[in-house]
Amino acid sequence: MRSMAATGLRSVSSTAQPNCGKSSPVTPKREVLILMAWLAAALLLAALTWRVQAATGQMAADHYGVELVAALRSEPLTSLMRSLHAVQGKLVAAGIVLWAAVLVRRRLWRSLVLLLTMVPLGMLANSGLKLLVERPRPGA
């Protein structure tokens, strides 16, 4: 019987990647870049929130958006969007349940706990931000 080296075959363990499926370590330079990106995003969000809070009426961007959507309005598109709006919550919920089932099947318990805590917390944050940045809606 010939050895694996003689046949040109390698064992499975010798072909496996050393960091397969694992994230690379965060270097200090990359950590600073990530921190700067988060800081820039937070400053942009704060500036936009302040701008919306300071406005007493609709902003120019609101009027632009309304005019843009009104120019694209058509009965078939309106029907499609209303149909999608009617089922969107069910589709999102089904996707979350399906993903949770995949995590259970793979026994990824920490990821499952993370999913089951972050989804409601994200919904709560969304509601809180909506209350914080409440403003008049543009007319149709």
N, C-alpha and C positions, 0 to 999 in steps of 0.2 A: 504494500500500500504506500503510495507516494505521500509526502508531507504536503501541507497547504502551501508552503513556500515554493515547492517544486512545481505545483500546478498553477501558480500565479494567483491563487485565491488568498484573500486576507480574512482574518476572523472578523466577526461583526464588531467586537469591542475595539478593534484597532481602527475601524473606520468611523467610529462615532465622534462627533464634534465635542470638544471639551466643555463648552459653555452652551450646548444646545438647549434652547428653551429658557435660558436664564438671562437676565438683563446684565449688561456690562456694568462694572463698577463706576460710580459717579466720581469723576475727577474734580479737584477743587475748581478748575477753570470752568468745567461744565456746570458745576453747582452755582457758581457766580452768574453764569448766563441764564440759568433757570430762574434764579432769584430776581435778576433784572427783568426778565420777561414777565414774571408774576407781578412785580412792582409796577411795570408799565401798564399792564392790564388793570390793576387796581386803581392807578391814577386816572386812566381813561374812564373807567366806570364811575369814579368819584366826580370827575368833571362833567360827564353826561348827566349824572344824577343831580348835580348842582344846577346845571343848565335847565333841566326839566322842572326842578322845584322852583327856580327863579322865574320861570315863564308864567305869566298870568293867563294867557290864552294859548291858542294853538301856535306851534312854531312853524317856521317856513318849511322845514323838512316834512311836517305833517301835511301841509297843503300840497307839496310836491308829490308825496306818496299817494295822496287821494287822487290827484289829477292823473298820475301815472296808471293807477289801477282802474280809474274810470275810463281811460282811453282804451284799455285792454278788455273792458267788460263786454261779454257776449252771453246770450242765454245758455248755450251748451256748457260754456265754462262755468257759469254760475251754478248750474245744476250739478255739474261734476264736483265742484268745491263744496256745495251743501251736502252732497252724498258722502264725500270723504269726511267732512266734519262730523256727520252723524255717527260714523263708525270708528273714528280715530281713537277714542278712549278704549274701545274694546280691542282694537288692534294692538295698542301699546300694552294693555294689560295681558293680552295673550302672549305677546313677545316676552314680557317679563316672566310670566309663568313658565313658558317654554325654556327660557334661559335658566331659571331656577331648577327646572327638572334636569337639565343637562348637568348643572353643577352637582345636584344630588346623585345623579347616575355616576359621575366621575369621582364622587366622594370628596369634593373640594369644599369642605365645610366652612373654612374661613372666607372663601369667596362668596359662599351662599349667605353667610351672616352679613358680610359687607353689602351685598346686593339688597338684602332685606332691611337693612338700616338706612342705606343711602337713598333709596328710592323715596321713602316717606320724608326723610329729612330734606331732600331736594324739592319735594312738593311743598313742604313747609317754608323753605327759603323762598321759593317762587311766590307764594302767597304773601309773605312778608315784604318782599321787594315790590310787589304790585301795590301794596298799601302804602309803602314808603314813597313811591314815585307816582302816585295817583295824579292824573291830569285829565283835562277834558278830551274826549274822543273827537276825532275829526268827523264832520258831517259827511253823509254819503253823496 
